Amino acid sequence: MADIVRQKKRKRHRKKHNPFVDWICYILLRILISSLNLFRIETNLKFACFIGRLLWKHYSRGRERALENLRASFPEKDEQWFEQTGRRSFENLAMLAVDVLSMPRLVKKDNWRNYSFYKNAEQAKWLMQQGKGLLMLTAHYGNFEIMGYLLGLFGFNIYSIARPLDNKFINNYLYGVRRKAGQKIIDKKGAASIMSDIASSGATLCFIADQDAGKKGIFVDFFGRKASSYKSIALLAVINSIPIGIGYSRRVGNRFYFEIGVTRIIFPEEWADKKKPLEWITAEYTKAMEAFIRVEPSQYWWLHRRWKHQPK
């Protein structure tokens, strides 16, 4: 009976999409992109900051969730810091939207140095070039989209795991932009059946690894609280005996310019003697993500429901 009730609730909450409305939204998006192209990227980012401040002011549910997460994660800080950091995180979220829509126009093979610099990324680069398989992880932080875009542009053999958008017109357009830059996109639904084959082929698999995995996930410490994480990443690494890199892309100021770095590479020999390798790997990469978020907390998605599920 409980299962039937849950199924009915899911059906009730499942939105029916009107293809015509979706198409109109797609046309509006293309008009927006054309409008953005009329202005300098700095002007568009300033406008995005303004939109972010409006969201902070009027999107009360997201604001309260962000403040709640900040208070729990940084108990030593005061209310003024929570307010400033939360508002800035909304500005960064709006700037990310502008970044994604502007990347195809701005970033090319011959000018990437104008928009990014790298820290401790050489070892990860050589691992990718060796073609022996690598998992690259990041979080909802800074401009996480530009990392996959640049790797595809440089010609690395990478696959990005992504959840398709509900609007198929916008989804196909954004997927097309990524693929044109050299990225290979795998829909999150059904990805489990082919990820092992891709990893064993020597390609690099890219994940955003800070998503709530529900009650059946592995619970590890993240900013002092237990957070549910997917088992599939650690399982994939163990089965295929391939290393895991943890990286970030941090915005510099209000500019379309990013510090891209790799803070940790976890090698198979490190978990070889662990009694619970899946739990150890998950805790280790989560700790590495927390470390780079702490450097500039305002670039993290604090409205993100990272701690939605808790262990019993």
N, C-alpha and C positions, 0 to 999 in steps of 0.2 A: 504493500500500500504506500509506504514512504517513497519508494522508487517512482511510482506512478505520479504522486504529487509533485516530486522534483521535476519529472519530465514535463508535466503540464506547466509548471512555472517557467521552465526553459523555453517552451513553445510560446508562452505568453509574452516573455521578454524579448524574443527574437524578432527583430524588426524586419518588416517586409519592404524590400527595396523597389522603388518605382524606377524603371529604366530611364524614363524621360527625365525625371528629376535628377538622376545620377548624371545623365548626359548634360543637362543644364549646368550642374556643378562643375563638370569637367570644362565646359566652355568658359565659365567664369574664372576657373583656375588659369586657363591659357591666356585670358585677357589680363589677369593679374600679372602673369609672368611677362607679358609684353609691356605692361605698364612699368614694372620694375626695371626692365631693360632700358628705359628712357632716362634713368637716373644713375648716379654713381653709387657704388655699393655702400660707401660710407653714409650717404643720405638715407638709403633704404634701411641700414642697420639702426640709425638714429630713430627712424620712424618705428621700427620693430621694438625698440626699447620703450617708446611711448605706448605702443599696444600692450606690451608686457605689464607696464604700470597700471593700465586700465584693467587688465585681467586680474591683477593683484587686488585692485580696489573692489571690483564688482563680482568676481567669481569666488564667492564666500566659501563654498564647500572645498574648493581646491586650496584656498588660502589657509583655512583652518587645518586641513590635513597636512599641509607643508609645515605650518607652525608646530603642530603636534609632533611630527617626525623630527624637526629640528630640536625641540625641547628635550625629547627623549635621547637624541644622539649626542647633544652637546650640553649636558646638565650644568656645566661650569660657566656657560655664557649667560648674558642678561637679555631682557626682552627687546632692548633696542637692537642688539646684534641679530636676534631671531627675525625681527621685522626687516632689517636691512638685507640680510642674507636671503630670506624668502622672497622679497620683492625682486632682488637681483636675479634669483633663479628663474622667475617668471620672465624677466627681460631676456635672459639667455635662451629660454625656450622659444620666445618669439623670434630672436635672432637666428636660431637654428632653422626655422621655417624659411627665412630669407636666404640663408646659406644654401639649403637644399635646392631651392628654385634657381639660384644664381650660379651654382657650380659649373654646369655645362657651358655657360657663356664665359666664365672667368678662367677656369683651371685647364691648362693644356700641358702637353708633354714638355714644352720648351720654357714654361714660365712658373712651374710649381714652386721654385725657390722664392717667388714673390709672395707666396701665401703660406709657407710652412717651413719649419726647421725641426731637426730631429735630435733626440737625446737617447743614448743607449739602445739604438735600434739595429746596430750592425749585426749582432749575433742572430737576431730574429730574421734579418734579411738573408743571411747565409743559409739558415735552416730552410727557408722557403725555396731558395735557389737550388738546394741539394735535391729537392723533390722526394724526400723521404716521409713526408707527412708532418703536419703541424696543426694544432688548434690555436687560433688567436681569439682571445676574449677581451671584451671591454664592457663598460657600463653605460647607462643613460647619463652621459656626462659630456660637457663641452659639445664639440661637433663630432660625434661618433661616426656620422655618415661619411665624412671626408676621408677617413682612413681606408675604407673599402673602395671608395672611388679612386683614390690615388694608387692603391695596389693594383687595381684593374688597369689603370692608365699606364702603369710601369710595365705591364705585361706579366705579372705574377699569376700563377695558376691558382686562383682563389674561388671559393664558393661561399656565398653569404646566405645564412638561414634567416628568412624573413616571414613575418605574418602578412598575408595578402590583405589589402584594404577591402572594405565592403563595396566601395564604388569601383566596379571593374574598369571603367573608362580611365579614371585617375590612376588606378593600380597599374594598368597596362602601360600608361604613359610613363610613370615613374620607373617601372621595371625596365622599360625600353631605354630610358636615359642611362640607367646603371649598366645595362648590357652593352650599350654603345661604347661605354668607357672601358669595357673589358671584364666587368663583373659577371659572374654566373650566379643566378638567384635560384634558391630552392625554397619552395613554400614550406612553412613550418609544419603544416598538416601533411603527414605522410613522409616527412623527411627521415624519420628514424630508420626506415627500411633501406635507404640508400646511402646514409652517412658513412657507414663502416666501409662500404666499397670505395667511396670517394677518398676517405682517409687513407685506406690501404694502397690507393693508386699513387700516393705521393703528393696530392694536392693539399692546399691549406683551407681549412674550414673556419669561418668567422662567425662568432656568436656574440650577441648581447646577453651577458650572463648574470644579470641582476634582476631577473623576473621571478615573481612569486610562483612557486611550483605546486601550491596546494597542500593538502594534508598529507599526501604520500611522498612529498619531497624529502631531501636531506636537510635537516635543520642545523645551521651553523651560526656562529656569532657574527653579527654585522652591526657595528656601532653600538655594542653592548646589549643587543637584543637578538633573540633567535629569529632567523629568516629562512624560509623554505627555498631550497634550490633544486634544480633538476638533476637527477642522477645521470642523465644521458651523457653529459660532457665528460665526467670522470670515467664512466663506463667505456666510452669510446676511446679514451686515452689508454686505459688499462688493456682493453682487448687488442688494440692495434699497436701498443707499446710506442706511442708517439708523444713528444713533448707538448707542453701547453705554454703559450706566451700570453702575458697580460699587459695590455697597452691602453693608452689614453690619447685623446686629442683635446688640448686645453686652449681656449681662446685667449688671445693676448689683447687686453683692453676691449674696446668696442669695435675692433677691426676685423676684417676678414683675413685673419692671420693666426696661425695655430702652432703651438708647441706639441709635437707628436713624439711620444716616448714609449718605451717598453720597460716596465718596472720589475718584472719577474719572469723567468722561464723555469718551469717545473719539468725536470727530466725524469724518465722512467725509473732510473736507478734510485731516485729519491723515495719512491713509494714501494720499492721492491720488498722491503722488510717490514712494511706497516701491516698491522693486524687487520685494520679496516681501511684499505687504500681509497675507497670511494669517498668516505667521510673525510679522510685526511686531505685528499686532493681538493675537494670542494671547500673545505675550511681554508686551505692555503691560498687558492686563487681569490676567494672572497676577502681574505685579509689584505691581499695585494691591491684589490680594487678600493677597499676602504682607505688604504694608505695614500693613493693618488687623489681621492676625493677630498681628504682632509687638507691637502695643500691649498685647494681653492673650493671650499664647500658650496659657494654660490652657483657653481656651474653644474651641480647635480639636480636631478629631477626630484625635489622633495615632495611634490604632490603625488609622486609615484607610490602605489600601494604595495611597497616592498614587504611590509610586515603584516600583510592581510591575514595570513594563517599562522597560528602558533601551535607548538606541540602540546599534547595533552599533559 
